[in-house]
C-alpha cells in the first residue's frame, strides 16, 4: 500500500510517499481502507517533533480517517467487514490502510460522505466536548469563538447555535468572517480592524461574554479573558498562533471566572460512553441540517505536504481533507 511517511522531524517538504506493507491488526483493532483523511493542527506539530506524542520512525501522520472496514480483529463485536466508518487514529491516516482500535471507530451516518466524515470527528468531537462537558454552555448565554473560520472554530459556531447560545465570531479577515456568518454566527468581529475588548463591551452591554472558545492562543488570549463575564469560562483548545500565552493569576480571581483545558482525545479514551452520547447528538444535528461541515479543499495523497503547509500557515477556512481513494 502507499503511505505518506515522516522519516525524521522537520518541515512538511521532508515527507515522502512510499510503498509499505499493510498494517497487521491486533486484538481489539480493525483494518480500515482509507478513503479520506482529515488534516488537523496536531499533524503540523507531530512531523516537527513538537507534539506530546512522538511515534517511532518512520510513521505516517494523519489523526483521523474515514473509509471501509477491511478486516476485524478479535474482541471487536460492533463492526463488520464492509461497514462505512470514521476513526480517530492519532497518526497513520495519510495512507491507503490504517489499523485503528475498535473503540475509536464509529459508523458513518448514511447521509454523510467520506470527505465530510473525515472532516467531522476531531473538529466536532473537540468542540462538542468543550462546550458541553467543559463549559456547560447554556441556552441564552453568549459564546465568543476566536479563530472562528477554522475547522474547530466553525464547529464551535454551529454547535453553539444548536445549543441555544448567542455566538460572536472573531477572525482576522472579512472573508473568514463571512464563512463564520454562513455557519450561523450572530455577530462578527474583525480583530485586525477594531479592538476586540471594546467591541465585546459594546455587544454585551458591558457584561462580558459567558464562554470563550480559543483554539488560537497568542496575543488575543489575555485581551479576550479581560472581556469575560462574571462566572465566565474560557476554554483553552489549542495554540494555532504558535505562541503559548500566559495569564496573570489575579484575573480569574477578579472575574470569578474559570480557565478550562480541553483535551478531547484523552476525554474520548477515558469517557467513551460520554463521547458516544456526544456523537449521537452531533449526528442528529447533522441529519437535521444544523451542522454543515465545510470541506474547503481536498488534496491527493501525493500532495499531503501542501495540505499540511496550507493549514500551518493559517491560509485555510473550514477543513482540509486528503483524498486517498
Backbone bond lengths (Angstrom), bond angles and torsions (degrees), N, CA, C in turn:
res aa  C-N    CA-C-N  psi(-1)  N-CA   C-N-CA  omega(-1)  CA-C   N-CA-C  phi
1 X - - - 1.460 - - 1.518 109.31 -
2 X 1.350 116.67 158.63 1.460 121.68 176.81 1.527 109.57 -91.84
3 X 1.331 115.22 143.16 1.455 120.84 178.76 1.513 109.84 -148.11
4 X 1.329 115.78 145.15 1.467 121.75 170.18 1.525 107.09 -80.03
5 X 1.330 116.98 128.11 1.459 119.99 -175.36 1.526 111.57 -120.85
6 X 1.323 114.24 138.32 1.464 122.95 169.39 1.526 106.49 -104.53
7 X 1.326 116.68 114.65 1.466 121.18 -176.40 1.517 112.80 -102.65
8 X 1.329 115.79 -14.79 1.461 122.02 174.82 1.517 107.67 -158.49
9 X 1.323 116.65 152.81 1.449 119.56 179.95 1.522 110.47 -66.89
10 X 1.330 115.08 137.99 1.453 119.82 179.96 1.507 110.90 166.26
11 X 1.336 117.24 -167.39 1.462 121.05 -177.48 1.525 111.43 -70.48
12 X 1.331 114.80 167.97 1.466 120.53 -178.12 1.519 112.22 -61.46
13 X 1.330 117.50 -27.13 1.462 120.74 -179.82 1.523 112.55 -61.69
14 X 1.337 117.25 -19.38 1.471 121.03 -179.83 1.527 112.77 -80.35
15 X 1.328 117.41 -11.31 1.457 120.05 179.97 1.526 110.63 -67.43
16 X 1.336 116.19 146.24 1.457 121.30 178.76 1.528 109.07 -129.26
17 X 1.307 116.18 156.85 1.458 122.23 174.82 1.516 107.99 -110.65
18 X 1.334 116.47 122.00 1.456 121.04 -176.64 1.519 110.79 -138.54
19 X 1.323 115.48 162.74 1.461 121.70 171.72 1.518 108.98 -83.55
20 X 1.314 116.65 128.81 1.469 122.21 179.43 1.526 108.63 -135.17
21 X 1.324 115.68 167.38 1.459 120.30 177.13 1.525 110.50 -69.30
22 X 1.321 116.72 147.27 1.457 120.50 174.69 1.512 110.34 -65.92
23 X 1.349 118.65 147.25 1.469 120.91 179.43 1.529 111.38 -64.41
24 X 1.314 115.39 147.65 1.458 122.06 172.44 1.519 108.23 -98.98
25 X 1.326 116.69 120.58 1.458 118.57 -176.22 1.526 110.87 -79.62
26 X 1.323 114.18 149.57 1.456 122.19 178.29 1.527 109.47 -104.42
27 X 1.303 115.43 176.29 1.464 120.31 175.10 1.527 109.52 -56.88
28 X 1.324 116.02 131.75 1.463 120.45 178.73 1.510 114.42 87.41
29 X 1.347 117.92 1.75 1.459 121.17 -178.80 1.531 111.34 -111.61
30 X 1.331 115.12 163.57 1.457 121.60 170.39 1.521 108.26 -126.05
31 X 1.333 115.55 152.92 1.458 121.53 174.45 1.521 107.34 -99.08
32 X 1.321 115.50 126.97 1.455 121.30 -175.41 1.519 110.25 -111.74
33 X 1.348 116.91 125.15 1.459 121.88 166.86 1.524 106.99 -78.00
34 X 1.323 116.69 108.56 1.463 121.10 -172.72 1.532 110.26 -77.56
35 X 1.316 116.29 128.03 1.463 121.98 172.74 1.523 110.91 -100.25
36 X 1.324 117.93 -37.04 1.462 122.13 -179.80 1.524 108.94 -152.04
37 X 1.326 114.97 149.72 1.469 120.24 -179.93 1.520 109.58 -134.36
38 X 1.324 116.42 133.38 1.453 121.11 178.76 1.517 111.83 -77.00
39 X 1.330 116.20 146.64 1.464 122.63 176.55 1.519 107.49 -103.01
40 X 1.335 116.64 127.41 1.459 121.27 -174.66 1.523 110.88 -133.41
41 X 1.328 115.26 160.39 1.466 120.32 -177.39 1.528 113.35 -55.53
42 X 1.344 120.37 -39.35 1.464 119.01 177.56 1.535 113.97 -57.31
43 X 1.344 117.50 -27.67 1.464 119.84 177.57 1.522 111.07 -61.79
44 X 1.335 116.30 -38.72 1.459 120.25 -179.19 1.527 111.46 -66.84
45 X 1.330 116.12 -32.26 1.461 120.85 179.82 1.532 111.87 -80.59
46 X 1.335 116.42 -39.65 1.458 120.89 -174.05 1.519 112.40 -62.67
47 X 1.338 117.33 -40.06 1.466 119.29 -177.31 1.528 111.61 -72.06
48 X 1.334 117.16 -14.97 1.466 120.78 178.06 1.526 112.38 -103.89
49 X 1.340 116.86 5.10 1.453 120.41 178.83 1.508 114.11 73.70
50 X 1.331 117.27 23.46 1.466 121.69 -176.62 1.519 113.09 -106.57
51 X 1.347 117.28 3.47 1.456 120.52 -178.32 1.518 109.43 -97.87
52 X 1.364 116.25 161.57 1.463 119.23 -176.54 1.526 112.77 -69.24
53 X 1.344 117.00 -19.47 1.461 120.56 175.66 1.520 108.95 -108.76
54 X 1.337 116.28 132.95 1.463 121.63 -179.66 1.529 108.65 -126.29
55 X 1.334 117.33 92.95 1.464 120.33 179.81 1.525 110.79 -63.54
56 X 1.328 117.85 153.34 1.466 120.16 175.74 1.523 111.33 -68.16
57 X 1.323 116.02 146.11 1.474 120.73 177.43 1.529 110.32 -74.94
58 X 1.345 116.94 151.69 1.458 125.90 -15.49 1.522 109.79 -79.36
59 X 1.311 117.41 146.99 1.457 120.22 177.39 1.527 109.40 -133.60
60 X 1.308 115.65 157.53 1.451 122.02 174.66 1.515 108.08 -100.61
61 X 1.342 118.66 126.26 1.468 119.38 174.50 1.529 110.13 -72.14
62 X 1.311 115.37 -175.67 1.463 120.65 -179.08 1.511 111.20 107.50
63 X 1.337 117.02 106.54 1.459 121.69 -171.44 1.508 115.99 -94.68
64 X 1.334 118.31 -7.59 1.460 119.58 179.53 1.517 109.40 -150.04
65 X 1.323 115.51 148.19 1.462 120.27 -177.03 1.513 110.47 -146.04
66 X 1.318 114.91 158.61 1.460 122.26 171.72 1.517 108.18 -130.96
67 X 1.327 116.39 140.00 1.449 119.21 -178.85 1.517 111.59 179.74
68 X 1.326 115.54 -149.75 1.461 122.56 -174.85 1.526 109.34 -123.07
69 X 1.335 116.30 136.24 1.462 120.86 178.82 1.530 109.56 -67.25
70 X 1.342 116.11 122.48 1.467 121.70 -179.68 1.521 112.34 -98.84
71 X 1.328 117.07 -27.37 1.462 121.17 178.74 1.516 108.45 -157.49
72 X 1.330 116.00 152.04 1.466 122.08 -177.30 1.523 108.92 -125.23
73 X 1.332 115.79 128.37 1.452 120.32 179.39 1.523 112.59 -82.74
74 X 1.326 114.72 172.53 1.464 119.97 176.77 1.526 110.30 -59.91
75 X 1.323 114.93 149.52 1.464 123.83 176.29 1.527 113.46 77.13
76 X 1.336 117.98 -0.91 1.467 120.19 175.94 1.522 107.75 -97.59
77 X 1.323 115.89 114.10 1.467 119.96 -174.24 1.521 114.05 -114.85
78 X 1.329 117.51 -14.73 1.460 120.06 -174.63 1.522 113.05 -94.63
79 X 1.348 117.60 0.87 1.454 121.32 -179.09 1.522 109.88 -132.40
80 X 1.337 115.95 156.22 1.466 120.36 177.26 1.526 109.12 -141.08
81 X 1.315 116.87 161.99 1.457 121.78 177.95 1.533 109.34 -57.81
82 X 1.324 115.57 133.72 1.461 121.61 -179.64 1.509 114.81 98.44
83 X 1.334 118.21 -12.10 1.464 120.73 178.56 1.529 110.93 -65.71
84 X 1.313 116.37 138.30 1.462 122.75 171.87 1.519 108.07 -84.79
85 X 1.344 116.88 122.49 1.461 119.83 -172.04 1.523 111.71 -141.25
86 X 1.328 114.46 164.60 1.454 122.79 167.33 1.518 107.52 -120.03
87 X 1.334 116.28 146.22 1.456 119.16 -176.47 1.508 112.93 -140.18
88 X 1.323 115.96 142.28 1.464 122.61 172.89 1.524 107.19 -92.44
89 X 1.324 116.88 111.91 1.458 121.18 -171.54 1.527 113.88 -102.83
90 X 1.316 118.19 -22.22 1.469 120.47 -172.87 1.515 110.61 84.48
91 X 1.318 115.89 -58.64 1.464 123.18 171.45 1.530 107.18 -156.61
92 X 1.320 116.40 168.06 1.454 120.35 177.52 1.509 116.37 103.92
93 X 1.336 118.71 -3.67 1.470 121.11 -172.50 1.526 114.00 -80.45
94 X 1.332 118.29 -18.60 1.463 119.63 178.13 1.526 108.68 -83.77
95 X 1.316 114.58 64.17 1.462 122.73 -176.79 1.521 108.25 -159.57
96 X 1.324 116.54 164.17 1.463 119.86 -178.80 1.518 112.74 -73.12
97 X 1.326 117.11 -24.07 1.459 121.37 175.29 1.521 109.56 -141.95
98 X 1.332 115.92 151.19 1.455 121.01 176.35 1.521 109.11 -148.09
99 X 1.326 116.47 142.79 1.466 122.19 174.16 1.520 108.31 -89.83
100 X 1.329 116.37 131.39 1.458 121.75 -174.61 1.525 109.75 -132.19
101 X 1.340 119.09 136.59 1.468 119.62 171.96 1.519 110.38 -56.13
102 X 1.310 116.62 134.62 1.463 120.26 -177.15 1.509 113.73 -58.24
103 X 1.350 116.78 -34.00 1.467 118.64 -178.80 1.524 112.79 -77.22
104 X 1.348 116.99 -0.13 1.464 120.97 175.05 1.520 111.66 -104.95
105 X 1.326 116.51 12.84 1.461 121.72 -176.05 1.525 109.64 -119.14
106 X 1.334 115.93 136.26 1.458 121.98 178.13 1.521 110.09 -127.44
107 X 1.316 118.77 142.26 1.465 120.63 173.29 1.523 110.73 -62.47
108 X 1.337 116.37 143.83 1.454 121.97 177.28 1.530 108.95 -85.56
109 X 1.321 118.30 133.65 1.469 119.78 175.06 1.521 110.98 -57.00
110 X 1.316 117.75 147.56 1.473 120.91 -178.04 1.528 113.81 -57.26
111 X 1.326 117.23 -28.24 1.465 120.99 -176.52 1.528 113.44 -84.59
112 X 1.346 118.16 -0.07 1.461 121.54 -173.73 1.524 110.59 -109.11
113 X 1.351 117.12 129.25 1.464 120.15 178.02 1.530 110.05 -84.90
114 X 1.341 115.76 173.17 1.459 119.79 -175.12 1.524 112.75 -66.39
115 X 1.335 117.88 -38.88 1.465 119.62 179.32 1.523 110.88 -61.53
116 X 1.321 116.65 -46.04 1.462 120.67 178.92 1.516 110.89 -63.36
117 X 1.334 116.82 -42.92 1.460 120.68 -179.94 1.520 111.54 -62.49
118 X 1.337 116.44 -37.72 1.466 120.06 178.80 1.518 111.94 -68.38
119 X 1.321 116.43 -22.79 1.462 121.24 -179.72 1.517 112.72 -96.07
120 X 1.307 117.91 3.81 1.462 121.24 -167.29 1.526 114.48 -101.06
121 X 1.323 116.44 -50.69 1.469 118.68 -163.52 1.523 113.73 -61.87
122 X 1.329 118.22 -48.63 1.456 119.28 -174.37 1.522 112.48 -73.15
123 X 1.344 116.90 -44.88 1.459 119.07 -176.73 1.528 112.08 -70.75
124 X 1.322 116.56 -48.31 1.460 119.12 -178.76 1.527 111.35 -74.53
125 X 1.332 117.04 -34.62 1.465 119.19 175.69 1.515 111.80 -62.14
126 X 1.344 116.09 -43.58 1.469 121.02 178.42 1.520 111.43 -62.68
127 X 1.334 116.37 -49.68 1.460 119.66 -174.72 1.524 112.29 -69.21
128 X 1.330 117.19 -35.66 1.464 119.68 177.59 1.524 110.50 -65.49
129 X 1.326 116.91 -46.96 1.468 120.38 177.89 1.525 110.92 -60.33
130 X 1.331 116.20 -42.47 1.470 120.15 -179.12 1.526 111.66 -60.60
131 X 1.321 116.13 -48.33 1.461 119.83 -173.38 1.523 112.74 -80.52
132 X 1.336 117.26 -29.69 1.458 119.47 -178.24 1.526 111.85 -89.36
133 X 1.328 117.56 -65.25 1.467 119.55 -174.57 1.530 112.89 -74.85
134 X 1.324 117.89 -38.49 1.454 119.79 -173.29 1.539 112.52 -87.15
135 X 1.326 117.77 -46.20 1.470 119.66 -177.00 1.519 112.98 -93.17
136 X 1.334 117.94 -20.55 1.461 121.53 -174.41 1.523 110.30 50.78
137 X 1.339 115.49 49.18 1.464 121.97 -178.66 1.520 110.73 -59.71
138 X 1.333 116.12 132.65 1.458 122.13 -176.47 1.531 111.35 -112.72
139 X 1.338 117.35 150.79 1.468 120.15 175.36 1.528 110.80 -54.88
140 X 1.318 116.50 137.43 1.459 121.44 179.33 1.515 114.45 89.18
141 X 1.340 117.94 -12.76 1.466 119.61 177.25 1.524 110.08 -76.62
142 X 1.335 114.52 163.38 1.454 121.18 179.48 1.519 109.84 -102.03
143 X 1.338 115.58 128.93 1.464 122.71 -179.18 1.512 109.54 -116.50
144 X 1.329 117.01 124.48 1.462 122.70 172.51 1.527 108.46 -100.73
145 X 1.337 116.47 126.49 1.460 121.57 177.41 1.524 108.47 -113.67
146 X 1.326 116.24 114.50 1.461 121.45 173.35 1.531 108.48 -85.95
147 X 1.331 116.26 152.33 1.462 118.46 -176.28 1.514 111.15 57.81
148 X 1.325 116.13 44.93 1.458 121.19 -166.61 1.519 114.42 -73.50
149 X 1.339 118.94 -6.79 1.465 120.01 -179.66 1.512 112.79 -99.01
150 X 1.322 117.78 -7.31 1.457 120.82 179.69 1.513 112.06 -78.99
151 X 1.328 116.42 179.91 1.455 120.28 -176.49 1.516 113.48 -59.08
152 X 1.331 117.80 -56.94 1.465 119.80 -179.15 1.519 111.11 -70.88
153 X 1.340 117.30 -31.31 1.463 120.02 179.44 1.515 112.11 -64.63
154 X 1.331 116.77 -47.36 1.463 119.89 178.12 1.520 111.31 -63.42
155 X 1.333 116.15 -38.94 1.465 119.27 176.75 1.521 110.47 -60.99
156 X 1.344 116.98 -40.87 1.463 120.56 179.42 1.526 111.51 -65.24
157 X 1.331 116.75 -37.94 1.472 120.13 177.12 1.524 109.86 -60.74
158 X 1.339 116.90 -49.62 1.460 120.68 -177.27 1.528 112.09 -65.52
159 X 1.333 116.25 -43.57 1.466 119.88 -178.71 1.523 110.13 -68.15
160 X 1.332 116.62 -40.64 1.458 119.99 177.26 1.518 111.83 -57.39
161 X 1.346 116.60 -43.44 1.465 120.22 177.07 1.522 111.24 -64.38
162 X 1.336 116.82 -42.29 1.463 120.58 -179.99 1.525 111.49 -63.23
163 X 1.345 117.03 -28.34 1.458 121.66 179.52 1.527 112.51 -87.08
164 X 1.324 117.34 -1.37 1.454 120.75 174.43 1.510 115.69 92.42
165 X 1.329 118.25 16.57 1.462 120.98 -179.86 1.526 111.15 -89.14
166 X 1.335 115.74 159.96 1.451 121.97 166.45 1.520 106.69 -87.33
167 X 1.336 117.53 123.64 1.460 121.30 -171.71 1.520 110.84 -108.89
168 X 1.329 115.10 126.15 1.461 122.59 173.99 1.525 106.95 -108.33
169 X 1.325 117.27 120.12 1.462 122.25 -179.34 1.520 109.95 -101.00
170 X 1.327 116.55 133.87 1.461 121.79 177.99 1.522 109.08 -122.95
171 X 1.334 115.72 134.10 1.461 121.27 179.01 1.521 108.36 -155.99
172 X 1.349 115.92 179.14 1.462 120.10 -169.58 1.521 114.60 -99.35
173 X 1.346 118.47 -10.04 1.463 120.29 -179.54 1.526 110.43 -140.08
174 X 1.322 115.14 160.30 1.462 120.38 177.26 1.521 111.21 -64.41
175 X 1.334 117.12 -36.11 1.468 121.09 179.03 1.524 110.47 -61.70
176 X 1.321 116.49 -45.53 1.466 120.38 -179.63 1.531 110.74 -65.49
177 X 1.319 116.74 -38.70 1.462 119.74 179.91 1.518 111.61 -67.95
178 X 1.324 117.55 -32.93 1.466 120.24 177.70 1.529 110.32 -64.22
179 X 1.318 116.56 -37.75 1.469 120.92 176.49 1.526 109.93 -62.15
180 X 1.343 116.37 -44.16 1.462 120.41 178.69 1.529 111.17 -65.24
181 X 1.322 116.96 -36.78 1.469 120.58 177.59 1.518 110.37 -62.69
182 X 1.327 116.61 -43.35 1.461 120.75 178.78 1.525 111.29 -63.30
183 X 1.340 116.68 -26.95 1.465 120.86 178.23 1.521 112.53 -80.82
184 X 1.345 116.96 -6.38 1.458 119.74 174.40 1.511 116.50 115.80
185 X 1.339 118.51 4.81 1.470 120.22 -179.34 1.531 110.71 -59.89
186 X 1.327 116.21 138.95 1.464 121.77 -179.25 1.521 112.49 -83.09
187 X 1.338 116.18 -36.52 1.455 121.54 -179.11 1.531 108.39 -134.71
188 X 1.341 115.69 151.82 1.465 121.32 -176.70 1.520 110.04 -126.52
189 X 1.337 116.04 140.45 1.469 120.82 176.52 1.527 108.71 -132.53
190 X 1.331 116.17 120.47 1.461 121.44 171.11 1.527 106.93 -92.58
191 X 1.335 116.22 103.44 1.470 118.63 -172.31 1.522 113.01 -79.29
192 X 1.333 118.14 1.64 1.463 119.81 171.14 1.530 111.29 -89.23
193 X 1.325 116.36 -12.44 1.462 120.42 -177.33 1.522 113.67 -114.12
194 X 1.322 116.90 -16.02 1.459 119.54 -177.53 1.520 109.60 -145.20
195 X 1.312 116.77 160.59 1.458 121.63 178.05 1.532 109.59 -72.28
196 X 1.315 116.58 121.44 1.461 120.27 178.72 1.523 110.22 -58.71
197 X 1.304 116.63 -46.35 1.463 120.94 -177.06 1.526 111.71 -62.21
198 X 1.322 116.90 -45.69 1.466 120.10 -177.94 1.526 111.64 -67.95
199 X 1.325 116.64 -39.83 1.462 119.27 -179.41 1.530 110.63 -67.99
200 X 1.335 117.38 -38.27 1.466 119.97 177.25 1.527 110.97 -65.49
201 X 1.313 116.30 -35.62 1.463 120.04 177.62 1.520 110.14 -62.15
202 X 1.337 116.00 -41.26 1.465 120.52 178.97 1.530 111.11 -66.33
203 X 1.323 116.48 -45.44 1.466 120.88 -174.20 1.523 113.30 -70.47
204 X 1.333 116.20 -21.96 1.464 119.52 -177.77 1.527 112.40 -112.35
205 X 1.331 116.73 14.10 1.472 121.60 -179.02 1.518 111.44 53.16
206 X 1.333 115.54 37.32 1.451 121.12 176.52 1.519 115.74 80.80
207 X 1.335 117.58 -0.36 1.463 120.63 -176.45 1.531 113.29 -83.83
208 X 1.334 117.20 -23.66 1.458 120.73 -177.06 1.523 111.60 87.49
209 X 1.312 115.59 170.26 1.471 120.97 -177.28 1.529 109.77 -94.73
210 X 1.326 115.56 146.86 1.467 120.62 -177.24 1.525 112.49 -76.37
211 X 1.331 116.11 -40.88 1.467 120.36 -177.33 1.526 108.74 -134.30
212 X 1.327 115.99 134.57 1.463 122.14 175.57 1.523 108.03 -116.50
213 X 1.330 116.24 127.13 1.459 122.93 178.93 1.521 107.00 -108.27
214 X 1.349 116.77 112.72 1.465 119.85 -173.40 1.526 112.19 -125.19
215 X 1.341 117.55 101.17 1.461 120.66 173.56 1.527 112.61 -95.29
216 X 1.333 117.10 6.88 1.464 121.51 -170.18 1.522 112.78 -104.53
217 X 1.348 117.60 -45.79 1.461 120.08 -173.21 1.513 110.43 72.25
218 X 1.333 116.70 -150.97 1.458 120.33 176.89 1.513 113.14 73.79
219 X 1.330 115.22 -154.86 1.462 121.10 -168.08 1.528 114.32 -72.23
220 X 1.335 118.20 -21.50 1.458 119.92 -178.30 1.523 112.99 -81.99
221 X 1.304 117.60 -9.03 1.462 121.33 -174.46 1.527 111.66 -58.60
222 X 1.324 116.74 -54.36 1.460 119.62 -177.78 1.526 111.29 -69.52
223 X 1.329 116.98 -38.00 1.466 119.54 179.13 1.529 110.79 -61.19
224 X 1.318 115.92 -40.32 1.463 119.46 178.26 1.523 110.65 -65.90
225 X 1.329 116.54 -43.68 1.463 119.22 -178.59 1.522 111.46 -62.82
226 X 1.317 117.18 -34.53 1.462 120.50 178.06 1.535 111.73 -67.65
227 X 1.333 116.51 -10.57 1.463 121.31 178.81 1.524 112.02 -103.86
228 X 1.305 117.54 15.06 1.459 121.34 -175.69 1.522 110.53 -84.95
229 X 1.319 116.50 150.57 1.466 121.99 179.66 1.528 110.98 -81.17
230 X 1.314 115.62 165.78 1.469 120.89 171.84 1.528 108.23 -58.54
231 X 1.338 116.09 135.24 1.466 122.29 -175.08 1.530 112.63 65.02
232 X 1.333 116.78 20.99 1.459 120.87 178.34 1.516 112.30 -72.95
233 X 1.343 114.95 163.65 1.461 121.19 -179.84 1.520 108.65 -131.45
234 X 1.326 116.42 125.27 1.461 120.80 176.29 1.520 109.18 -107.37
235 X 1.330 115.68 124.44 1.453 122.28 -176.09 1.524 110.31 -96.79
236 X 1.320 116.36 119.73 1.466 122.43 177.10 1.525 107.10 -91.32
237 X 1.344 116.05 104.10 1.462 121.28 -172.62 1.522 112.03 -104.00
238 X 1.334 117.42 -35.03 1.460 120.08 -178.62 1.513 110.88 -178.18
239 X 1.335 114.59 -177.00 1.464 120.74 -173.62 1.522 110.57 -135.64
240 X 1.331 115.87 59.71 1.457 121.10 -177.37 1.525 112.51 -61.95
241 X 1.334 117.20 -24.68 1.463 120.44 178.77 1.521 112.13 -70.98
242 X 1.328 116.71 -15.79 1.455 120.97 178.83 1.509 114.16 98.02
243 X 1.327 117.25 -23.89 1.467 121.22 -179.26 1.525 110.17 -102.17
244 X 1.324 116.36 133.28 1.460 121.44 174.97 1.522 107.56 -91.91
245 X 1.335 118.38 110.55 1.464 120.67 -173.52 1.525 112.47 -78.98
246 X 1.314 114.95 164.42 1.466 121.57 172.30 1.519 107.89 -118.74
247 X 1.321 115.62 165.14 1.465 120.64 -176.54 1.519 109.12 -139.82
248 X 1.343 118.23 130.85 1.472 119.71 175.01 1.528 110.47 -58.05
249 X 1.309 116.88 129.64 1.461 121.06 -172.78 1.521 113.32 -66.45
250 X 1.339 117.50 -16.95 1.458 118.65 179.99 1.532 112.38 -75.16
251 X 1.339 117.67 -20.05 1.463 119.53 -176.24 1.527 112.71 -66.32
252 X 1.356 119.56 -47.41 1.471 117.64 175.29 1.528 112.47 -58.61
253 X 1.344 116.94 -35.02 1.466 120.66 178.97 1.525 110.45 -64.36
254 X 1.330 116.85 -50.59 1.460 120.29 -176.34 1.521 112.50 -66.35
255 X 1.319 116.34 -31.32 1.462 121.04 -178.40 1.526 112.70 -88.69
256 X 1.338 116.94 -9.33 1.457 119.11 -172.47 1.520 110.62 57.11
257 X 1.344 115.38 36.28 1.458 121.57 -170.62 1.521 110.99 -115.89
258 X 1.327 115.80 164.86 1.457 121.74 -176.54 1.521 110.54 -119.85
259 X 1.327 114.97 140.58 1.457 123.42 172.74 1.530 106.32 -104.90
260 X 1.333 117.62 117.65 1.460 121.44 -167.72 1.523 110.93 -123.79
261 X 1.317 116.87 125.68 1.450 121.82 177.69 1.523 111.59 -80.65
262 X 1.332 115.05 147.42 1.467 121.87 179.33 1.524 108.63 -126.74
263 X 1.331 117.01 116.75 1.475 121.93 177.68 1.518 106.93 -133.88
264 X 1.338 115.11 85.56 1.451 119.73 -172.47 1.529 113.22 -62.60
265 X 1.324 117.50 -39.73 1.457 119.86 -178.25 1.519 112.30 -56.97
266 X 1.324 116.68 -44.10 1.460 120.76 178.48 1.522 110.75 -68.23
267 X 1.331 116.78 -40.19 1.464 121.25 176.82 1.523 110.83 -58.67
268 X 1.327 117.05 -44.28 1.465 120.79 -177.68 1.519 111.37 -62.62
269 X 1.331 116.76 -35.34 1.475 120.47 178.78 1.525 111.86 -76.70
270 X 1.316 116.52 -39.74 1.465 120.41 -175.76 1.527 113.30 -81.06
271 X 1.336 116.95 -31.14 1.463 121.95 -176.73 1.533 110.52 -128.53
272 X 1.337 116.74 62.95 1.473 119.84 -173.79 1.524 113.30 -61.05
273 X 1.330 118.19 -33.53 1.469 119.55 -179.32 1.523 110.98 -68.95
274 X 1.340 117.02 -39.54 1.462 120.11 176.73 1.528 110.52 -66.52
275 X 1.327 116.47 -39.20 1.462 120.19 178.15 1.529 110.74 -64.08
276 X 1.335 116.95 -41.61 1.464 120.72 178.20 1.530 111.03 -62.37
277 X 1.337 116.49 -39.15 1.469 120.27 178.01 1.526 110.53 -65.28
278 X 1.332 116.44 -38.04 1.465 120.07 176.42 1.523 111.00 -59.18
279 X 1.335 115.59 -46.05 1.467 118.76 -177.04 1.523 111.67 -71.13
280 X 1.301 117.65 -30.59 1.464 119.36 174.27 1.517 110.20 -59.49
281 X 1.332 116.64 -43.23 1.459 121.01 178.01 1.529 111.09 -68.71
282 X 1.333 117.24 -41.66 1.462 120.96 179.65 1.528 111.07 -61.59
283 X 1.325 116.85 -43.90 1.466 119.78 179.51 1.528 110.82 -65.03
284 X 1.331 116.82 -35.54 1.470 120.10 177.68 1.526 110.48 -65.62
285 X 1.337 116.94 -44.16 1.463 120.04 177.46 1.526 111.10 -63.15
286 X 1.336 117.40 -38.56 1.464 120.55 177.76 1.522 110.38 -62.21
287 X 1.323 116.72 -43.96 1.466 120.82 179.44 1.525 111.16 -63.11
288 X 1.337 116.87 -30.99 1.468 121.42 179.44 1.531 112.49 -82.28
289 X 1.335 117.05 -4.90 1.454 120.61 -179.73 1.515 114.64 84.50
290 X 1.341 117.37 9.57 1.463 120.50 -179.56 1.530 112.04 -81.09
291 X 1.324 117.07 -22.44 1.457 122.44 177.97 1.521 108.46 -118.44
292 X 1.326 116.01 123.17 1.464 121.28 -178.63 1.526 108.84 -131.41
293 X 1.338 117.04 81.87 1.469 120.21 -177.47 1.523 111.93 -53.74
294 X 1.319 115.83 133.21 1.456 121.88 -179.53 1.530 109.66 -98.83
295 X 1.313 116.98 108.18 1.463 122.12 170.87 1.521 105.94 -96.24
296 X 1.332 116.57 102.09 1.465 120.43 -171.91 1.515 112.79 -84.46
297 X 1.349 117.64 -27.64 1.455 120.62 179.92 1.526 109.80 -147.62
298 X 1.324 115.23 145.80 1.463 120.60 172.19 1.529 108.82 -122.13
299 X 1.328 115.70 150.65 1.462 122.38 -176.51 1.524 109.23 -132.87
300 X 1.320 116.71 144.24 1.456 120.74 172.45 1.529 109.23 -68.85
301 X 1.334 116.33 158.77 1.465 120.27 -179.56 1.528 111.24 -54.93
302 X 1.327 116.71 -38.35 1.469 120.91 -178.82 1.524 112.27 -69.41
303 X 1.336 117.93 -13.48 1.469 122.35 -179.40 1.529 111.95 -107.08
304 X 1.331 116.22 21.43 1.462 120.13 -178.96 1.525 112.11 -57.70
305 X 1.335 116.88 -38.56 1.474 119.65 179.47 1.522 111.11 -59.77
306 X 1.342 117.06 -38.72 1.469 120.24 177.94 1.528 110.67 -63.97
307 X 1.327 116.74 -40.04 1.465 120.70 179.14 1.523 110.92 -62.84
308 X 1.334 116.52 -45.51 1.462 120.83 -178.94 1.530 110.39 -64.38
309 X 1.326 117.53 -41.65 1.464 120.13 178.90 1.528 111.79 -66.26
310 X 1.322 117.21 -39.10 1.469 120.10 177.79 1.517 110.96 -59.34
311 X 1.334 116.15 -41.44 1.465 120.14 178.78 1.522 111.13 -70.87
312 X 1.333 117.32 -45.16 1.466 121.10 -176.88 1.519 112.09 -61.80
313 X 1.325 116.36 -33.21 1.465 121.00 -179.06 1.520 112.49 -87.82
314 X 1.336 116.08 5.76 1.467 123.64 175.41 1.523 111.42 57.35
315 X 1.345 114.86 40.20 1.462 120.64 177.95 1.523 111.98 -98.31
316 X 1.321 116.56 -0.34 1.463 120.18 -175.02 1.520 111.62 -100.34
317 X 1.316 115.34 150.24 1.458 121.63 165.14 1.526 106.55 -115.70
318 X 1.320 115.73 150.30 1.453 118.80 -177.98 1.512 111.20 64.33
319 X 1.333 116.30 -142.30 1.456 121.73 -173.08 1.526 111.00 -117.04
320 X 1.325 115.76 144.16 1.458 122.94 173.52 1.526 108.66 -103.06
321 X 1.329 115.95 142.11 1.456 121.10 -176.49 1.529 109.31 -132.58
322 X 1.334 115.90 136.73 1.458 122.13 170.74 1.523 107.80 -94.56
323 X 1.344 115.93 120.28 1.466 121.12 179.13 1.527 108.30 -89.95
324 X 1.315 115.55 118.77 1.456 121.21 -176.42 1.529 111.42 -94.88
325 X 1.341 115.68 -37.17 1.469 120.30 177.66 1.532 108.78 -126.94
